[in-house]
Amino acid sequence: MMAFSGVRSSWLILARKLDLAREAQILDALENGHGIAALVAHLYPDIAPALRGAAAAQVQAHLDHLAGKGAITLLPGGGYAKA
């Protein structure tokens, strides 16, 4: 049980680092005025067309999280800008 706990902790730390890296990429792309479709194309350039919807949902989740932290704001037209 203890070994599993260590593996789980390591995985959670790695997952959080990847989330932070993706959020940084999204913030950088927002400076360029990208919408969600453009963000998906920028962040996932080689993604299969069938997975673009899932990628867009993932980007939206990151945007919602960043908005909740106050790092970005929702614009009246539906886009986002850095706060």
ZIHUJO-V20076 format. One line per field, one symbol per residue. ss: DSSP state (@ for helix, = for strand, . for the rest). psi: psi as a letter, one per 40 degrees, with the letter a starting at -180 (. if undefined). burial: 1 if it has 16 or more other C-alpha atoms within 10 Angstrom, else 0. A space follows every 50 residues. Layout:
BEGIN
ss=???
psi=???
burial=???
END
This chain:
BEGIN
ss=.@@@@@@@@@@@@@@@@@@@@@@@@@@@@@.....@@@@@@@@.....@@ @@@@@@@@@@@@@@@@@@...===.....===.
psi=dddddddddddddddddddddddddddddddefiaddddddddgdeiide edddddddddddddddddeediihideeaiih.
burial=00000000000000000000001001101100010100111010000000 000011001001110110000110000001100
END
